[in-house]
Amino acid sequence: ADVERLVGRELAAEVRDLALRVYAEGAAHAAARGIIIADTKFEFGLDDHGRVHLIDEVMTPDSSRFWPAAGYR
């Protein structure tokens, strides 16, 4: 609700959907290699035309925590 108030419902939904898509693809890639993405962050920005872009690093050791799936309980 706070994000919708700040950027509007449409943009908030677009960023949410993009974040979930990027996470799902990355998590599936990691899972196939025995890795759990425990947490991560994404940074999005807008260009001069109002288009959303994923910026900065994605799913690196600086922006995420990874756990070996074999040892997870």
C-alpha positions as CSV (number, residue, x, y, z in Angstrom):
1,A,0.0,0.0,0.0
2,D,2.9,2.4,0.8
3,V,4.5,1.7,-2.5
4,E,1.3,2.2,-4.4
5,R,0.9,5.6,-2.7
6,L,4.4,6.6,-3.6
7,V,4.6,5.5,-7.2
8,G,1.0,4.6,-8.2
9,R,-0.8,1.3,-8.5
10,E,0.2,0.5,-12.1
11,L,3.9,1.1,-11.6
12,A,3.9,-0.8,-8.3
13,A,2.2,-3.7,-9.9
14,E,4.7,-3.7,-12.8
15,V,7.7,-3.7,-10.5
16,R,6.2,-6.4,-8.3
17,D,5.5,-8.6,-11.4
18,L,9.1,-8.0,-12.7
19,A,10.6,-8.8,-9.3
20,L,8.7,-12.0,-9.0
21,R,9.6,-13.1,-12.5
22,V,13.3,-12.4,-12.0
23,Y,13.3,-14.1,-8.7
24,A,11.4,-17.2,-10.0
25,E,13.9,-17.6,-12.9
26,G,16.9,-17.1,-10.7
27,A,15.6,-19.4,-8.0
28,A,14.9,-22.2,-10.5
29,H,18.4,-21.8,-12.0
30,A,19.9,-22.0,-8.5
31,A,17.7,-24.9,-7.4
32,A,18.8,-27.0,-10.4
33,R,22.3,-26.6,-9.0
34,G,21.5,-27.4,-5.4
35,I,21.3,-23.8,-4.1
36,I,18.6,-22.0,-2.2
37,I,18.4,-18.2,-2.6
38,A,17.7,-17.3,1.0
39,D,17.1,-13.7,0.2
40,T,18.0,-11.1,-2.4
41,K,17.3,-7.6,-3.5
42,F,16.5,-6.0,-6.8
43,E,16.9,-2.4,-7.8
44,F,14.6,-0.9,-10.4
45,G,14.7,2.5,-12.0
46,L,12.8,4.5,-14.6
47,D,14.3,6.0,-17.7
48,D,13.4,9.4,-19.2
49,H,10.4,7.8,-20.9
50,G,9.0,6.2,-17.8
51,R,10.1,2.6,-18.7
52,V,11.1,0.3,-15.8
53,H,14.6,-1.1,-15.9
54,L,16.3,-3.6,-13.6
55,I,19.5,-1.8,-12.5
56,D,22.6,-2.8,-10.6
57,E,23.7,-6.3,-9.8
58,V,21.3,-9.3,-9.6
59,M,21.7,-12.3,-7.4
60,T,25.4,-11.8,-6.5
61,P,27.0,-12.5,-3.2
62,D,26.8,-8.8,-2.5
63,S,23.0,-8.7,-3.0
64,S,21.9,-12.1,-1.9
65,R,22.4,-15.0,0.5
66,F,22.8,-18.5,-0.8
67,W,22.4,-21.7,1.1
68,P,23.3,-25.2,0.0
69,A,20.0,-27.1,-0.4
70,A,21.5,-30.4,0.8
71,G,22.1,-29.0,4.3
72,Y,18.8,-27.1,4.6
73,R,16.3,-28.2,7.2
